[in-house]
Amino acid sequence: MPNAIWRGAISFGLVTIPVSVFSAENRKELSFHMLDRRDQAPVRNQRVNSETGEEVPWDEIVKGYEYEEGRWVTLSDDDFRAANVKATQTIDILGAVCREEVPVEYFSKPYYLSPDKAGRKAYALLREALRGDGRVAVAKIVIRTRQHLALLVPEGDALLLELVRYPYELRSTHDLDLPESDVAALGVTDAELAMARQLVAAMEATWDPADEAYRDTYRDDLLALIKQKAEGVEPSPPPPPAEKPEGEVIDIMALLKQSIEDRSAGSG
């Protein structure tokens, strides 16, 4: 059983559901260390007092907020809880929205919600009510020292707690040089659009995260290279990236036709 990162309750209406929050991620990123090139000894990160230059042990480190230049207020875990006890112990549901209404760029990090024994029936009721209406619940939760906006999403037997970004955390697209919605003004023809749709239709697939095509091939290749170097074999240098001739005019229609032919040949 994984360790819960948060324990409290979902609160909606007069209903309270005691739950625990578990990370839904299982990160297996390769871990690299900083080494001294001369003897390959690991290089340590030290916590150093900026005034004295002395290393500071973990048990002497506290959180602080600089409310005026050079003036700090230190805060303990009890202080964070005392600021708003209710906020730190409940997942407050603010409303229920259609799942499709939330743009994908708002999604940030997934967690699983697991009910305590006393909350299993209410948990199932909330899950099925959301699923039946095709909705997700918008909520707020405080994890550690920060309040997050979140969605409660029914996924199989679970309620997924998906942290979402606040609007101020997203940059506007106004400063980007993007092609306008009027594609005709860009010279896109009806024939090109029909061909592009045909290509997308040819790429239709069923989402299956276990599919071999969705493997992290870069990680696999990097591990193979590490094994090769550990055995004393230096890998071949990578080929230089292909360069595109400057000012090359791309025939979109020809590329679309070739792509469809390649897809058809591959599926045949």
Contacts in CASP RR format, 6 or more apart in sequence:
PFRMAT RR
TARGET T0000
AUTHOR 0000-0000-0000
METHOD contacts of the structure
MODEL  1
MPNAIWRGAISFGLVTIPVSVFSAENRKELSFHMLDRRDQAPVRNQRVNS
ETGEEVPWDEIVKGYEYEEGRWVTLSDDDFRAANVKATQTIDILGAVCRE
EVPVEYFSKPYYLSPDKAGRKAYALLREALRGDGRVAVAKIVIRTRQHLA
LLVPEGDALLLELVRYPYELRSTHDLDLPESDVAALGVTDAELAMARQLV
AAMEATWDPADEAYRDTYRDDLLALIKQKAEGVEPSPPPPPAEKPEGEVI
DIMALLKQSIEDRSAGSG
2 22 0 8 1.000
2 23 0 8 1.000
3 22 0 8 1.000
4 20 0 8 1.000
4 21 0 8 1.000
4 22 0 8 1.000
4 114 0 8 1.000
5 21 0 8 1.000
5 22 0 8 1.000
5 23 0 8 1.000
5 111 0 8 1.000
5 143 0 8 1.000
6 20 0 8 1.000
6 21 0 8 1.000
6 141 0 8 1.000
6 143 0 8 1.000
7 18 0 8 1.000
7 19 0 8 1.000
7 20 0 8 1.000
7 21 0 8 1.000
8 18 0 8 1.000
8 19 0 8 1.000
8 20 0 8 1.000
8 89 0 8 1.000
8 90 0 8 1.000
8 91 0 8 1.000
9 16 0 8 1.000
9 17 0 8 1.000
9 18 0 8 1.000
9 19 0 8 1.000
9 89 0 8 1.000
9 90 0 8 1.000
9 91 0 8 1.000
10 16 0 8 1.000
10 17 0 8 1.000
10 19 0 8 1.000
10 90 0 8 1.000
10 91 0 8 1.000
10 93 0 8 1.000
10 113 0 8 1.000
10 123 0 8 1.000
10 126 0 8 1.000
10 139 0 8 1.000
10 152 0 8 1.000
11 17 0 8 1.000
11 90 0 8 1.000
11 91 0 8 1.000
11 92 0 8 1.000
11 93 0 8 1.000
12 92 0 8 1.000
12 93 0 8 1.000
12 126 0 8 1.000
12 137 0 8 1.000
13 93 0 8 1.000
15 122 0 8 1.000
15 126 0 8 1.000
16 90 0 8 1.000
16 122 0 8 1.000
17 115 0 8 1.000
17 119 0 8 1.000
17 122 0 8 1.000
17 123 0 8 1.000
17 126 0 8 1.000
18 115 0 8 1.000
18 116 0 8 1.000
18 118 0 8 1.000
18 119 0 8 1.000
19 91 0 8 1.000
19 113 0 8 1.000
19 114 0 8 1.000
19 115 0 8 1.000
19 116 0 8 1.000
19 119 0 8 1.000
19 123 0 8 1.000
20 113 0 8 1.000
20 114 0 8 1.000
20 116 0 8 1.000
21 111 0 8 1.000
21 112 0 8 1.000
21 113 0 8 1.000
21 114 0 8 1.000
21 141 0 8 1.000
21 143 0 8 1.000
21 161 0 8 1.000
22 111 0 8 1.000
22 112 0 8 1.000
22 113 0 8 1.000
22 114 0 8 1.000
23 111 0 8 1.000
23 112 0 8 1.000
24 110 0 8 1.000
24 111 0 8 1.000
24 112 0 8 1.000
24 160 0 8 1.000
25 109 0 8 1.000
25 110 0 8 1.000
28 219 0 8 1.000
29 219 0 8 1.000
30 219 0 8 1.000
30 222 0 8 1.000
30 223 0 8 1.000
30 226 0 8 1.000
33 42 0 8 1.000
33 43 0 8 1.000
34 42 0 8 1.000
34 43 0 8 1.000
35 41 0 8 1.000
35 42 0 8 1.000
35 43 0 8 1.000
36 42 0 8 1.000
36 43 0 8 1.000
46 55 0 8 1.000
47 55 0 8 1.000
47 56 0 8 1.000
47 57 0 8 1.000
47 58 0 8 1.000
47 61 0 8 1.000
48 54 0 8 1.000
48 55 0 8 1.000
48 56 0 8 1.000
49 55 0 8 1.000
49 56 0 8 1.000
62 74 0 8 1.000
62 75 0 8 1.000
62 76 0 8 1.000
63 74 0 8 1.000
63 75 0 8 1.000
63 76 0 8 1.000
63 145 0 8 1.000
64 72 0 8 1.000
64 73 0 8 1.000
64 74 0 8 1.000
64 75 0 8 1.000
65 72 0 8 1.000
65 73 0 8 1.000
65 75 0 8 1.000
66 72 0 8 1.000
67 73 0 8 1.000
80 88 0 8 1.000
80 144 0 8 1.000
80 145 0 8 1.000
81 88 0 8 1.000
84 142 0 8 1.000
87 140 0 8 1.000
87 142 0 8 1.000
87 147 0 8 1.000
88 142 0 8 1.000
90 141 0 8 1.000
91 113 0 8 1.000
91 139 0 8 1.000
91 140 0 8 1.000
91 141 0 8 1.000
91 150 0 8 1.000
91 152 0 8 1.000
91 161 0 8 1.000
92 139 0 8 1.000
92 140 0 8 1.000
92 141 0 8 1.000
93 137 0 8 1.000
93 138 0 8 1.000
93 139 0 8 1.000
93 152 0 8 1.000
94 137 0 8 1.000
94 138 0 8 1.000
94 139 0 8 1.000
94 140 0 8 1.000
95 137 0 8 1.000
95 138 0 8 1.000
95 139 0 8 1.000
96 130 0 8 1.000
96 133 0 8 1.000
96 135 0 8 1.000
96 136 0 8 1.000
96 137 0 8 1.000
96 138 0 8 1.000
97 135 0 8 1.000
97 136 0 8 1.000
97 138 0 8 1.000
98 134 0 8 1.000
98 135 0 8 1.000
98 136 0 8 1.000
99 134 0 8 1.000
99 135 0 8 1.000
99 136 0 8 1.000
99 153 0 8 1.000
102 136 0 8 1.000
102 151 0 8 1.000
102 164 0 8 1.000
105 165 0 8 1.000
105 170 0 8 1.000
106 164 0 8 1.000
106 165 0 8 1.000
106 170 0 8 1.000
107 162 0 8 1.000
107 164 0 8 1.000
107 165 0 8 1.000
108 162 0 8 1.000
108 163 0 8 1.000
108 164 0 8 1.000
108 165 0 8 1.000
109 162 0 8 1.000
109 163 0 8 1.000
110 160 0 8 1.000
110 161 0 8 1.000
110 162 0 8 1.000
110 163 0 8 1.000
111 160 0 8 1.000
111 161 0 8 1.000
111 162 0 8 1.000
111 163 0 8 1.000
112 158 0 8 1.000
112 159 0 8 1.000
112 160 0 8 1.000
112 161 0 8 1.000
113 123 0 8 1.000
113 152 0 8 1.000
113 158 0 8 1.000
113 159 0 8 1.000
113 160 0 8 1.000
113 161 0 8 1.000
114 158 0 8 1.000
115 122 0 8 1.000
115 123 0 8 1.000
123 159 0 8 1.000
126 137 0 8 1.000
126 152 0 8 1.000
126 159 0 8 1.000
127 154 0 8 1.000
127 157 0 8 1.000
127 158 0 8 1.000
127 159 0 8 1.000
128 154 0 8 1.000
130 136 0 8 1.000
130 137 0 8 1.000
130 152 0 8 1.000
130 153 0 8 1.000
130 154 0 8 1.000
130 159 0 8 1.000
131 154 0 8 1.000
136 151 0 8 1.000
136 152 0 8 1.000
136 153 0 8 1.000
136 154 0 8 1.000
136 162 0 8 1.000
137 151 0 8 1.000
137 152 0 8 1.000
138 149 0 8 1.000
138 150 0 8 1.000
138 151 0 8 1.000
139 149 0 8 1.000
139 150 0 8 1.000
139 151 0 8 1.000
139 152 0 8 1.000
139 161 0 8 1.000
140 147 0 8 1.000
140 148 0 8 1.000
140 149 0 8 1.000
140 150 0 8 1.000
141 147 0 8 1.000
141 148 0 8 1.000
141 150 0 8 1.000
141 161 0 8 1.000
142 148 0 8 1.000
148 163 0 8 1.000
148 164 0 8 1.000
149 163 0 8 1.000
149 164 0 8 1.000
149 165 0 8 1.000
149 166 0 8 1.000
150 161 0 8 1.000
150 162 0 8 1.000
150 163 0 8 1.000
150 164 0 8 1.000
151 160 0 8 1.000
151 161 0 8 1.000
151 162 0 8 1.000
151 164 0 8 1.000
152 159 0 8 1.000
152 160 0 8 1.000
152 161 0 8 1.000
152 162 0 8 1.000
153 159 0 8 1.000
153 160 0 8 1.000
153 161 0 8 1.000
153 162 0 8 1.000
154 160 0 8 1.000
179 186 0 8 1.000
180 186 0 8 1.000
183 193 0 8 1.000
191 253 0 8 1.000
192 252 0 8 1.000
192 253 0 8 1.000
192 256 0 8 1.000
195 253 0 8 1.000
195 256 0 8 1.000
195 257 0 8 1.000
195 260 0 8 1.000
196 256 0 8 1.000
198 256 0 8 1.000
198 260 0 8 1.000
199 256 0 8 1.000
199 259 0 8 1.000
199 260 0 8 1.000
199 263 0 8 1.000
202 260 0 8 1.000
202 263 0 8 1.000
202 264 0 8 1.000
202 267 0 8 1.000
203 263 0 8 1.000
208 214 0 8 1.000
225 235 0 8 1.000
228 234 0 8 1.000
228 235 0 8 1.000
229 235 0 8 1.000
END
